[in-house]
Amino acid sequence: VQNQLVYEFYFYSNTPCREEELLLTNILLWYGWQILTASRVQAKA
């Protein structure tokens, strides 16, 4: 997942379109939320 995220970052960072940047931000926030939620669940277990 980490490598894919890095690939997506470079892919979108090389795209001048503003919508692509917003999409990248949403992807980063989504991944971050998933990781945060997963860590909380593991901490409770």
Secondary structure as GFF3:
##gff-version 3
##sequence-region A 1 45
A	DSSP	alpha_helix	2	13	.	.	.	ID=ss1
A	DSSP	alpha_helix	18	44	.	.	.	ID=ss2
###
